[in-house]
Amino acid sequence: MEAGADIVTGAEGRLLERRSGLWRITTTSGVFESRMIVNCAGLHSDRIVTMAGGNPGCRIVPFRGEYHRLSPEREHLVRHLIYPLPEPGFPFLGVHFTRRTGGGIDAGPNAVLAFAREGYDLATINLLDLSSALTFPGLWYFVAKYPHMVARELGQSFDRRRFVTALQRLVPEVSHQDLVPSGSGVRAQAMDARGELINDFVWSQSPGAVHVINAPSPAATASLVIGGEIATQVQNQLVR
């Protein structure tokens, strides 16, 4: 802002048009023009690519991860980060324990299909988002490839006892009474048409645009480097 930039929040992009070397960006907060656009839209990154006239080459499928907290009187059971050994045949890590820097211990998450790209609870349903996922062949290939894992994750979401059983494989002393429902997150998971999860960075460029289509873990750890790469790509286009 000190450099003269404006930050506009809650501005949903509705239309992208490129005219005479400029982007015309129609949003719910007005119309803007720019020589460059940088797409870091996360859960909606593939749609922005399509809106800009490109092909993302994948679909963002939202997976909700649900967490619980250990009750304060039971936090002594977990003194470090506790993770399960990865299962080579399955794409998700499984529930684990995480000590938070500000205090408290998270337990989870599971991984279930969200009914909206911003569906942080079961009650949030977006028919456009749900249709986008259910009509994508890749999702059904994924379900067919990992039926037991899909059933397990759904079971842990709807049956708290199964969630506790999974945690007890790491800390046997944990019981149902020790857990307090906590928040959830939605993972913007890029998936290809064969149902394979894309666990690497996916970028694309077009005239006047840089698209970060997929930025999985460790994107947070590498955020400064990613920001530098975005700036470099933008500068390279602007000096042409």
NORJOHU-V478035 format. One record per residue. N is the residue number from 0. RES is the residue in three letters. PHI is phi in whole degrees, 0 to 359 (* if undefined). OMEGA is omega in degrees with one decimal (NA if undefined). Layout:
{{N;RES;PHI;OMEGA} {N;RES;PHI;OMEGA}}
This chain:
{{0;MET;*;177.2} {1;GLU;295;179.3} {2;ALA;271;177.4} {3;GLY;95;179.7} {4;ALA;274;174.2} {5;ASP;249;175.6} {6;ILE;249;-179.2} {7;VAL;245;-178.0} {8;THR;261;177.4} {9;GLY;66;-178.1} {10;ALA;260;-179.1} {11;GLU;283;178.1} {12;GLY;288;-178.6} {13;ARG;247;-175.1} {14;LEU;205;174.4} {15;LEU;239;178.2} {16;GLU;228;178.8} {17;ARG;251;-177.3} {18;ARG;223;174.7} {19;SER;51;177.0} {20;GLY;80;178.9} {21;LEU;238;171.9} {22;TRP;268;171.5} {23;ARG;254;-171.5} {24;ILE;247;179.1} {25;THR;266;-178.4} {26;THR;231;176.6} {27;THR;288;178.8} {28;SER;247;178.3} {29;GLY;126;-178.8} {30;VAL;248;-178.5} {31;PHE;234;175.2} {32;GLU;234;-177.7} {33;SER;202;173.4} {34;ARG;288;-176.0} {35;MET;229;166.6} {36;ILE;235;175.1} {37;VAL;240;-176.9} {38;ASN;264;173.0} {39;CYS;236;-169.7} {40;ALA;276;174.0} {41;GLY;59;-177.5} {42;LEU;299;-178.1} {43;HIS;244;-173.9} {44;SER;299;-179.5} {45;ASP;295;179.4} {46;ARG;291;178.5} {47;ILE;294;176.6} {48;VAL;301;179.8} {49;THR;297;179.3} {50;MET;299;-179.6} {51;ALA;275;176.8} {52;GLY;93;-178.6} {53;GLY;255;177.6} {54;ASN;238;-177.0} {55;PRO;292;179.7} {56;GLY;76;179.7} {57;CYS;198;176.8} {58;ARG;234;173.3} {59;ILE;277;178.1} {60;VAL;250;-175.9} {61;PRO;278;174.1} {62;PHE;246;178.9} {63;ARG;271;174.4} {64;GLY;249;-175.2} {65;GLU;255;-175.7} {66;TYR;242;166.0} {67;HIS;235;173.5} {68;ARG;247;170.9} {69;LEU;286;176.5} {70;SER;298;-174.7} {71;PRO;307;-176.8} {72;GLU;287;179.2} {73;ARG;246;-178.2} {74;GLU;294;179.9} {75;HIS;294;179.6} {76;LEU;290;-176.1} {77;VAL;234;-178.7} {78;ARG;257;-178.2} {79;HIS;218;169.4} {80;LEU;289;179.0} {81;ILE;234;-178.0} {82;TYR;239;173.8} {83;PRO;282;171.3} {84;LEU;292;179.2} {85;PRO;299;174.2} {86;GLU;264;-175.1} {87;PRO;303;-177.0} {88;GLY;274;-176.9} {89;PHE;233;-174.6} {90;PRO;277;-176.9} {91;PHE;258;-174.3} {92;LEU;290;-173.6} {93;GLY;104;-176.8} {94;VAL;293;179.7} {95;HIS;206;-179.9} {96;PHE;250;-178.5} {97;THR;229;173.5} {98;ARG;281;-178.9} {99;ARG;270;-179.0} {100;THR;295;179.5} {101;GLY;269;-178.7} {102;GLY;103;-179.4} {103;GLY;96;-178.0} {104;ILE;230;176.4} {105;ASP;273;174.5} {106;ALA;235;-177.6} {107;GLY;136;-0.5} {108;PRO;259;165.5} {109;ASN;274;179.0} {110;ALA;210;-179.8} {111;VAL;229;178.1} {112;LEU;298;175.6} {113;ALA;276;-178.4} {114;PHE;275;175.1} {115;ALA;205;179.8} {116;ARG;294;173.2} {117;GLU;241;-177.6} {118;GLY;269;-176.5} {119;TYR;274;173.7} {120;ASP;210;-176.7} {121;LEU;295;-175.0} {122;ALA;281;-177.8} {123;THR;272;-178.2} {124;ILE;232;174.2} {125;ASN;238;-173.3} {126;LEU;297;178.2} {127;LEU;295;179.5} {128;ASP;295;-178.2} {129;LEU;294;177.3} {130;SER;296;179.1} {131;SER;300;179.9} {132;ALA;284;-172.6} {133;LEU;287;178.2} {134;THR;266;179.4} {135;PHE;271;-177.9} {136;PRO;303;-178.5} {137;GLY;302;179.9} {138;LEU;297;-178.0} {139;TRP;287;172.2} {140;TYR;298;179.8} {141;PHE;297;-180.0} {142;VAL;298;179.9} {143;ALA;293;-178.5} {144;LYS;281;-175.8} {145;TYR;234;-175.5} {146;PRO;297;-177.9} {147;HIS;291;178.7} {148;MET;293;178.5} {149;VAL;299;179.2} {150;ALA;296;179.9} {151;ARG;297;-177.5} {152;GLU;293;176.6} {153;LEU;296;178.7} {154;GLY;299;179.2} {155;GLN;292;178.9} {156;SER;284;-174.8} {157;PHE;266;-178.2} {158;ASP;233;-175.9} {159;ARG;297;180.0} {160;ARG;297;178.1} {161;ARG;292;176.6} {162;PHE;298;179.8} {163;VAL;296;179.4} {164;THR;301;178.4} {165;ALA;295;178.3} {166;LEU;292;-178.3} {167;GLN;293;174.6} {168;ARG;292;178.7} {169;LEU;261;179.1} {170;VAL;226;-174.5} {171;PRO;301;-175.5} {172;GLU;285;-178.3} {173;VAL;291;178.9} {174;SER;234;179.8} {175;HIS;303;-176.6} {176;GLN;289;-176.9} {177;ASP;277;-171.8} {178;LEU;253;176.7} {179;VAL;240;178.9} {180;PRO;305;-178.3} {181;SER;236;-175.8} {182;GLY;276;177.7} {183;SER;213;176.0} {184;GLY;226;177.1} {185;VAL;243;-178.9} {186;ARG;271;177.2} {187;ALA;279;-173.4} {188;GLN;268;174.9} {189;ALA;282;-178.2} {190;MET;226;178.4} {191;ASP;270;-173.6} {192;ALA;292;178.2} {193;ARG;266;179.5} {194;GLY;86;178.0} {195;GLU;274;174.9} {196;LEU;284;-179.6} {197;ILE;266;-174.8} {198;ASN;254;177.1} {199;ASP;228;-179.8} {200;PHE;289;176.0} {201;VAL;234;178.8} {202;TRP;239;169.1} {203;SER;210;177.3} {204;GLN;229;169.5} {205;SER;216;-178.9} {206;PRO;307;178.3} {207;GLY;78;-176.6} {208;ALA;213;171.6} {209;VAL;235;-176.8} {210;HIS;244;170.5} {211;VAL;262;-172.6} {212;ILE;280;-178.3} {213;ASN;217;178.9} {214;ALA;223;-177.6} {215;PRO;282;174.4} {216;SER;306;14.7} {217;PRO;260;-177.1} {218;ALA;299;179.4} {219;ALA;296;178.5} {220;THR;298;-175.9} {221;ALA;263;-171.2} {222;SER;300;-179.5} {223;LEU;293;177.7} {224;VAL;293;178.1} {225;ILE;298;177.6} {226;GLY;300;177.8} {227;GLY;296;178.9} {228;GLU;294;176.3} {229;ILE;300;-179.9} {230;ALA;300;179.4} {231;THR;296;-179.9} {232;GLN;295;177.2} {233;VAL;296;-179.9} {234;GLN;299;179.9} {235;ASN;298;178.2} {236;GLN;286;-176.2} {237;LEU;291;-177.3} {238;VAL;271;180.0} {239;ARG;289;NA}}
